[in-house]
């Protein structure tokens, strides 16, 4: 907890002065005490009160003053709150291994279907961007609230050669940097240092922008994913990673509209590898192949940036993972002023203490006079 006006905490010095003043006044009263012939008569005249009835109002009053003094200093707490400017960069692996049929009908079809569900389920204010990666990575859609544009881009994903997970992370960071002035572009330095705007320094403070990497394999080209994650960590950008698929040998089968020799977007000119995706088979058949997900690297990427690693071995699990992600992605930590609650608690304690004091110190009720019957003549 921090304070917006910490100097106002000097008001707390008033609280310990009150018991000292009370002690001093009681001492003066003893000096001016009047000698009476019978103490028992005085006690009988005063209302009876136990020790706890005398102390409770004082303690409540002092506790209320403490709470009010803290409230004046405007305390702030770091809490997880929904972000109204969240953007999510969804990076989808479109390497040749996404033609594997261990997930029906194949991994690419299941992944694109889950991505469509994810886009449709987001709130209207959430911006989503789309990055596709195989041997290289490309930004297909900048963060936007236009769901139709995102769905159209997902429908045009095509497989290509290689798997560049690290490059997909850097591409996603740069896409965030174009929208968020607090996030620096990656530049040429890949050692985790930040060139440009300073990233938040406090541990646990993250940007509202998040990267989600969905892949079925391991990095085969370009920047190492953990090195790229260092760039994200330096900018306080979280990365959630998803390992998709099984280790069961399965035929590599992609339909004609899922295969592209030179682009992600079916011949739109996006630079990529030539030829059929490595290790794949032609539509309708292909040899079995064991796919290994680099869970160690994906876990390191998530842990380094404050995200989390998930596994999904079939379409239902993938839909479940993507469905649960907004619970973590849509929150970020920020300072929220809580002085209202201290002022409210302090006022209630003071009023309660004063009320109990008046109630327990009230004098004896006057006896009711019985009506005198009229005297008959």
C-alpha positions in Angstrom: 0.0 0.0 0.0 1.3 3.5 -0.9 0.0 7.0 -0.1 -0.7 9.9 -2.4 -0.3 12.4 0.4 2.2 10.7 2.8 2.8 13.9 4.7 -0.8 13.8 5.9 0.2 10.8 8.1 1.5 13.3 10.6 -2.2 13.6 11.7 -1.6 10.2 13.4 0.4 12.0 16.1 -2.9 13.4 17.4 -4.2 10.0 18.4 -1.5 9.1 21.1 -1.8 12.7 22.4 -5.5 12.1 23.4 -4.8 9.4 26.0 -2.0 11.6 27.4 -4.4 14.5 27.7 -7.0 12.3 29.3 -4.4 11.1 31.9 -3.4 14.7 32.6 -7.0 15.9 33.1 -7.7 13.0 35.5 -4.7 13.9 37.5 -5.9 17.5 37.8 -9.3 16.3 39.0 -7.7 14.3 41.8 -6.0 17.5 43.0 -9.3 19.4 43.2 -11.3 16.5 44.6 -13.8 17.4 47.3 -13.9 15.3 50.4 -17.3 13.8 51.1 -18.6 12.1 54.2 -19.8 8.9 52.4 -18.4 7.5 49.1 -21.2 4.9 49.1 -23.8 7.7 48.7 -21.9 9.1 45.6 -21.7 5.6 44.0 -25.4 5.0 44.6 -26.2 8.3 42.9 -24.1 7.6 39.8 -25.2 5.1 37.1 -23.4 1.8 37.4 -20.9 1.0 34.6 -18.4 -1.8 34.3 -14.8 -1.4 33.3 -15.3 -2.6 29.7 -18.2 -0.2 29.2 -15.9 2.7 30.1 -13.1 1.5 27.8 -14.8 0.3 24.7 -16.1 3.8 23.6 -12.6 5.2 24.1 -11.0 2.5 22.0 -13.5 2.8 19.3 -13.1 6.5 19.1 -9.3 6.3 18.9 -9.4 3.5 16.3 -11.8 5.7 14.3 -9.4 8.7 14.5 -6.6 6.4 13.3 -8.6 5.3 10.3 -9.6 8.9 9.4 -5.9 10.0 9.6 -4.9 7.2 7.2 -7.8 8.1 4.9 -6.6 11.7 4.7 -3.3 10.5 3.4 -5.2 9.0 0.4 -3.9 5.4 0.6 -3.6 3.4 -2.7 -3.5 -0.3 -3.2 -2.2 -2.3 -6.2 -5.0 -4.5 -7.3 -5.9 -6.5 -10.4 -8.5 -4.5 -12.4 -10.0 -5.0 -15.9 -8.1 -3.2 -18.6 -10.2 -1.1 -20.9 -7.4 -0.8 -23.4 -6.3 -4.4 -23.7 -4.9 -5.6 -27.0 -4.1 -9.3 -27.6 -1.6 -10.4 -30.3 -2.5 -13.9 -31.3 0.5 -15.6 -33.0 -0.5 -18.8 -34.8 2.0 -21.5 -36.0 1.4 -22.3 -39.7 4.4 -24.6 -40.2 4.0 -27.7 -42.3 3.6 -29.9 -39.2 0.2 -28.2 -38.7 -1.0 -30.7 -41.3 -0.7 -33.5 -38.8 -4.0 -35.4 -38.4 -3.5 -36.4 -34.7 -6.1 -33.7 -34.1 -9.1 -34.1 -36.4 -9.4 -33.1 -39.2 -5.9 -31.7 -38.8 -4.1 -29.3 -36.5 -4.4 -26.2 -38.7 -8.2 -26.7 -39.1 -8.7 -27.2 -35.3 -6.5 -24.2 -34.5 -8.2 -21.8 -36.9 -11.6 -22.9 -35.6 -10.5 -22.3 -32.0 -9.1 -18.9 -33.1 -12.5 -17.9 -34.6 -14.3 -18.9 -31.4 -11.8 -16.8 -29.4 -12.3 -13.7 -31.5 -16.1 -14.0 -31.4 -16.0 -14.4 -27.6 -14.1 -11.2 -26.9 -15.8 -8.0 -25.7 -16.3 -5.2 -28.2 -13.6 -3.1 -26.6 -10.8 -5.7 -26.8 -8.4 -5.2 -29.6 -7.0 -8.4 -31.2 -4.1 -8.6 -33.7 -3.1 -11.6 -35.7 0.5 -12.9 -36.4 1.2 -15.9 -38.5 4.6 -17.6 -38.5 6.4 -20.5 -40.1 9.9 -19.9 -41.3 9.4 -16.2 -40.8 6.7 -14.2 -39.0 4.3 -11.6 -40.4 1.7 -9.3 -39.0 -1.5 -10.0 -40.8 -3.9 -7.8 -38.8 -2.9 -4.9 -36.5 -4.7 -4.9 -33.2 -8.3 -4.0 -34.0 -11.9 -4.4 -32.8 -13.1 -5.3 -36.3 -13.9 -9.0 -35.8 -15.0 -9.5 -39.4 -11.5 -8.5 -40.6 -9.9 -10.9 -38.1 -12.1 -13.8 -39.1 -11.4 -13.2 -42.8 -7.6 -13.2 -42.1 -7.9 -16.5 -40.1 -9.7 -18.1 -42.9 -6.8 -17.4 -45.3 -4.0 -18.9 -43.2 -1.8 -21.2 -45.2 1.1 -23.5 -44.2 4.7 -22.8 -45.1 8.2 -24.1 -44.3 9.9 -23.8 -40.9 9.0 -22.6 -37.4 10.2 -19.2 -36.2 8.7 -18.8 -32.7 11.2 -16.2 -31.5 10.6 -14.1 -34.6 6.8 -14.3 -34.0 7.3 -12.9 -30.5 9.4 -10.0 -31.8 6.9 -9.2 -34.5 4.1 -9.2 -31.9 6.1 -6.8 -29.7 6.6 -4.4 -32.6 2.9 -4.5 -33.4 2.2 -3.6 -29.7 4.8 -0.8 -29.8 3.0 0.9 -32.7 -0.1 1.3 -30.5 1.3 1.6 -27.0 3.9 4.4 -26.5 5.0 2.8 -23.2 6.3 -0.2 -25.2 9.6 0.2 -27.2 10.1 -1.4 -30.5 12.6 -4.3 -30.5 15.2 -2.7 -32.8 18.4 -4.6 -33.4 19.4 -5.4 -29.8 18.3 -8.9 -28.8 19.9 -9.0 -25.3 16.7 -7.9 -23.4 17.7 -4.3 -23.1 15.2 -1.6 -24.0 16.0 1.2 -26.4 13.4 3.9 -26.2 10.7 4.6 -23.7 11.5 3.1 -20.3 9.4 0.1 -19.3 7.7 0.0 -15.8 10.2 -1.1 -13.2 8.1 -2.4 -10.4 7.8 -6.2 -10.3 4.2 -7.3 -11.0 3.3 -4.3 -13.2 2.5 -5.4 -16.7 1.3 -3.7 -19.8 -2.3 -4.3 -20.7 -1.1 -5.7 -24.1 -0.5 -9.5 -24.2 0.9 -12.0 -26.6 -0.5 -15.5 -27.1 1.7 -17.9 -29.0 0.1 -21.1 -30.3 2.5 -23.7 -31.7 2.8 -27.4 -32.3 6.6 -27.7 -32.4 9.9 -26.2 -31.6 11.9 -23.3 -33.0 13.8 -24.2 -36.1 15.1 -20.9 -37.4 15.7 -17.3 -36.5 15.8 -15.8 -33.0 15.7 -18.2 -30.0 12.3 -17.9 -28.3 13.8 -17.4 -24.8 16.0 -14.5 -26.1 12.9 -12.9 -27.7 11.0 -13.4 -24.5 13.7 -11.3 -22.8 12.7 -8.5 -25.0 9.1 -8.9 -23.9 10.0 -9.1 -20.2 12.1 -5.9 -20.4 9.0 -4.2 -21.8 6.7 -5.8 -19.2 4.6 -7.6 -21.9 3.3 -11.0 -20.9 3.4 -14.0 -23.2 1.0 -16.9 -22.8 2.2 -20.0 -24.7 0.1 -23.0 -25.9 1.6 -26.3 -27.0 -0.9 -27.9 -29.4 -1.0 -31.5 -30.5 0.1 -35.0 -29.4 3.2 -37.0 -29.8 1.4 -39.8 -31.7 2.7 -40.6 -35.2 0.1 -39.3 -37.6 -0.2 -38.7 -41.4 0.4 -35.2 -42.6 -2.7 -34.3 -44.6 -3.6 -30.7 -45.6 -6.3 -29.8 -48.0 -5.4 -27.8 -51.1 -6.6 -24.5 -49.6 -4.4 -25.0 -46.6 -1.2 -25.3 -48.5 0.9 -22.4 -49.9 4.3 -22.6 -51.5 5.2 -18.9 -51.0 2.8 -17.2 -48.7 0.5 -17.4 -45.7 -2.3 -15.8 -47.6 -2.6 -18.0 -50.7 -0.3 -16.2 -53.1 -0.6 -12.7 -51.8 3.1 -12.2 -52.0 4.0 -12.6 -48.3 7.6 -13.7 -48.2 8.1 -17.3 -47.2 9.8 -20.6 -48.0 9.2 -22.3 -51.4 7.9 -25.7 -52.0 5.6 -27.9 -49.9 6.0 -27.6 -46.1 8.9 -29.7 -44.9 8.0 -33.2 -43.8 4.5 -32.9 -45.1 2.4 -35.0 -47.4 0.1 -34.2 -50.2 -3.6 -33.8 -49.5 -5.2 -37.2 -48.9 -2.2 -39.0 -47.5 1.3 -38.9 -46.1 3.6 -40.8 -43.9 3.3 -40.8 -40.1 5.5 -38.5 -38.1 6.2 -37.9 -34.4 5.9 -34.2 -33.4 7.8 -32.9 -30.4 6.7 -29.7 -28.7 9.5 -27.8 -27.0 7.7 -27.6 -23.7 10.8 -26.5 -21.9 11.3 -23.4 -24.1 7.6 -22.5 -24.1 7.5 -22.8 -20.3 10.6 -20.6 -20.0 9.1 -18.0 -22.3 5.9 -17.8 -20.2 7.6 -17.8 -16.9 10.1 -15.1 -17.9 7.4 -12.7 -18.9 4.8 -13.4 -16.2 2.6 -15.5 -18.4 1.7 -19.2 -18.4 2.2 -22.3 -20.5 -0.8 -24.4 -21.5 -1.0 -27.8 -23.3 -3.9 -28.8 -25.6 -3.9 -32.2 -27.2 -7.2 -31.9 -29.0 -9.7 -29.3 -30.3 -11.8 -29.3 -27.1 -8.8 -28.7 -24.9 -7.6 -25.9 -27.2 -11.0 -24.2 -27.1 -11.0 -24.5 -23.3 -7.5 -22.9 -23.0 -8.4 -20.0 -25.2 -11.8 -19.6 -23.5 -10.1 -19.3 -20.1 -7.3 -16.9 -21.2 -9.4 -13.7 -21.0 -9.6 -14.2 -17.2 -5.9 -13.6 -16.9 -5.3 -11.4 -20.0 -8.0 -8.9 -19.3 -6.6 -8.0 -15.9 -3.6 -5.8 -15.0 -2.4 -4.3 -11.8 -2.7 -0.6 -11.0 -2.9 1.8 -8.1 -6.5 2.2 -6.9 -7.3 4.8 -4.2 -9.0 3.2 -1.2 -9.2 6.3 1.1 -13.0 6.1 0.9 -13.0 2.9 2.9 -10.7 4.2 5.5 -12.8 7.4 5.9 -16.0 5.3 6.1 -14.6 2.9 8.6 -13.2 5.8 10.7 -16.5 7.7 10.7 -18.5 4.5 11.7 -16.0 3.8 14.6 -16.1 7.4 15.9 -19.9 7.6 15.7 -20.3 4.2 17.4 -17.9 5.1 20.2 -19.6 8.4 20.8 -23.0 6.8 20.7 -22.1 4.0 23.2 -20.5 6.6 25.5 -23.7 8.7 25.5 -25.9 5.6 26.0 -23.9 4.1 28.9 -23.4 7.5 30.6 -27.0 8.6 30.5 -28.4 9.5 33.9 -31.1 7.5 35.8 -34.6 7.9 34.4 -36.9 10.0 36.5 -39.6 7.9 38.3 -43.0 8.1 36.9 -45.5 9.9 39.0 -48.6 8.0 39.7 -51.8 10.0 39.3 -53.3 11.0 42.6 -56.9 10.0 42.8 -59.3 13.0 43.4 -60.4 13.4 47.0 -64.1 13.0 47.2 -65.8 15.8 49.1 
